[in-house]
């Protein structure tokens, strides 16, 4: 499962591209730190976008990636299959996510690391959920779905990657989750070894 993402999006770029949704984006806690991050991992803070007072306005805030689950294990990925999410939807803006496979060279101890980026845009959003947890405060998790052809050779699951045309729909709880939580068509993702 994905436990690392990359975000190299400037705040101005986020604002400009988000403007295509025609949903006002506010920053109730001030402008988030959008310094480029080559690696965001479980428990790190990251920027999320969520509905603010309904689907007519959105807010960008910084929250922790993962909340404590059963037996204290972090909930950092969550299966979307067959589930409906009527509340807590959010978007996590990134420009890539990583998956790891067994090393091609058996002499290597470290797994091979693969970067997945969107083929036709500089950045995208991963569908997520946020909630308040008594132990950590507000936190988010990334949603997964069955893999598309681009990710299947590397992992049995895929992040729910949403292009610009789906951002507003994901924040609207009236839109069925199953309509959006789908694997991407072949050729949508570029894969490179890092």
C-alpha positions in Angstrom: 0.0 0.0 0.0 1.1 3.5 -0.6 3.0 5.0 2.3 4.8 7.8 0.6 3.8 10.6 -1.7 5.6 13.6 -3.3 4.3 17.2 -3.5 6.2 19.8 -5.5 3.2 22.1 -6.1 3.5 25.8 -5.4 0.7 27.6 -3.7 0.1 29.8 -6.7 -0.2 26.8 -9.0 -2.7 25.1 -6.5 -4.8 28.3 -6.5 -4.7 28.7 -10.3 -5.5 25.1 -11.2 -8.2 24.8 -8.4 -9.9 27.9 -10.0 -11.0 25.6 -12.8 -13.5 24.0 -10.4 -15.2 27.4 -9.9 -15.4 26.6 -6.2 -13.9 29.3 -4.0 -10.9 28.0 -2.1 -10.3 29.6 1.4 -7.4 29.2 3.8 -9.0 29.4 7.3 -5.7 28.8 9.1 -3.6 31.0 6.8 -1.8 30.0 3.6 -0.4 26.5 4.0 3.3 25.9 3.7 3.7 24.6 0.1 7.4 24.2 0.1 8.4 21.3 -2.3 8.5 18.0 -0.4 10.1 15.0 -2.1 8.7 12.7 0.5 5.6 12.8 2.7 5.2 9.7 4.8 2.7 8.3 7.3 2.2 10.7 10.3 3.7 13.7 8.4 1.5 16.8 8.0 0.2 17.4 4.5 -2.2 19.8 2.8 -5.7 18.6 2.2 -8.7 20.2 0.5 -12.2 19.6 1.9 -15.7 21.1 1.6 -16.3 24.1 3.8 -19.9 24.6 4.7 -21.2 22.6 1.7 -20.1 21.9 -1.9 -20.1 25.6 -2.8 -16.8 26.4 -1.0 -13.6 24.5 -0.2 -10.8 25.0 2.3 -7.2 24.0 2.3 -5.7 23.0 5.7 -2.7 21.0 6.8 -3.5 17.7 8.6 -1.7 14.6 9.8 -1.5 11.6 7.4 -3.1 8.7 9.3 -5.0 8.1 12.5 -4.5 5.3 15.0 -6.5 2.2 14.1 -7.2 -1.0 15.8 -4.3 -2.2 17.9 -2.6 1.1 17.3 -1.7 0.5 13.7 -2.0 3.7 11.6 -4.8 3.9 9.1 -3.0 5.5 6.2 -4.8 3.7 3.3 -8.5 2.7 3.2 -10.3 0.5 0.6 -13.0 2.3 -1.3 -14.5 -0.9 -2.8 -18.2 -1.1 -2.2 -18.3 1.7 0.3 -20.2 5.0 0.2 -18.6 8.0 1.9 -21.3 10.6 2.8 -19.0 12.7 5.0 -15.3 13.4 5.5 -14.3 13.5 1.9 -11.1 15.3 1.1 -8.5 15.7 -1.7 -4.8 15.3 -1.2 -2.8 17.4 -3.8 0.3 15.6 -4.9 2.4 15.2 -8.0 3.4 11.6 -7.4 3.0 8.6 -5.2 5.4 5.7 -4.6 5.1 1.9 -4.5 7.8 -0.6 -3.6 8.5 -4.0 -5.0 10.9 -6.9 -4.2 14.4 -6.0 -5.4 15.2 -7.0 -9.0 18.7 -7.8 -7.8 18.4 -10.5 -5.0 21.6 -9.3 -3.5 20.0 -5.9 -2.7 18.3 -5.7 0.7 16.2 -2.6 -0.1 13.1 -2.8 -2.1 12.9 -1.2 -5.5 11.1 2.2 -5.4 8.7 3.3 -8.2 7.3 6.8 -8.7 3.9 7.2 -10.3 3.0 10.5 -11.9 0.0 11.6 -14.1 0.9 11.5 -17.8 -1.1 14.6 -18.8 -0.8 17.0 -15.9 1.9 18.2 -13.5 -0.1 17.3 -10.4 -3.3 15.6 -9.3 -5.3 14.8 -6.2 -5.8 11.5 -4.4 -9.2 10.9 -3.0 -9.2 10.7 0.8 -11.1 10.8 4.0 -10.6 13.0 7.0 -11.8 12.6 10.6 -11.2 13.8 14.1 -9.4 11.4 16.3 -9.1 11.9 20.1 -5.5 10.8 20.1 -4.2 12.9 17.1 -6.8 15.5 16.3 -7.9 15.8 12.7 -6.2 13.4 10.3 -6.6 11.9 6.8 -6.2 8.7 4.9 -5.8 7.9 1.2 -8.4 5.8 -0.6 -7.5 2.8 -2.7 -9.2 0.8 -5.5 -8.3 -2.2 -7.6 -5.3 -1.5 -9.8 -5.4 -0.2 -13.3 -3.1 -1.6 -16.0 -0.3 0.9 -15.1 -0.1 -0.1 -11.5 -1.0 -3.8 -11.6 2.6 -4.9 -12.3 3.8 -3.1 -9.1 1.0 -3.5 -6.6 -2.4 -5.2 -6.1 -4.1 -1.9 -5.2 -4.0 1.6 -6.7 -4.5 5.1 -5.2 -7.8 6.7 -6.2 -6.3 9.3 -8.5 -8.7 12.1 -9.4 -8.1 14.5 -12.3 -9.3 18.1 -12.3 -12.6 17.1 -13.8 -13.5 15.0 -10.7 -12.3 17.3 -7.8 -15.6 19.1 -7.3 -17.6 15.9 -7.6 -15.5 14.2 -4.9 -16.2 17.0 -2.5 -20.0 16.6 -3.1 -21.3 13.8 -0.9 -24.3 13.5 -3.3 -22.0 12.0 -6.0 -21.7 8.2 -5.5 -18.2 7.3 -4.4 -18.3 4.2 -6.7 -18.6 6.6 -9.7 -15.2 8.1 -8.9 -13.2 5.4 -7.0 -12.1 3.6 -10.2 -8.8 2.5 -11.5 -7.3 4.7 -14.2 -7.3 3.7 -17.9 -4.0 2.3 -19.3 -1.5 5.0 -20.1 -2.8 7.5 -17.5 0.2 7.1 -15.2 3.9 7.3 -16.0 6.2 5.0 -13.9 9.8 5.5 -13.2 12.3 3.8 -10.9 13.9 6.0 -8.3 
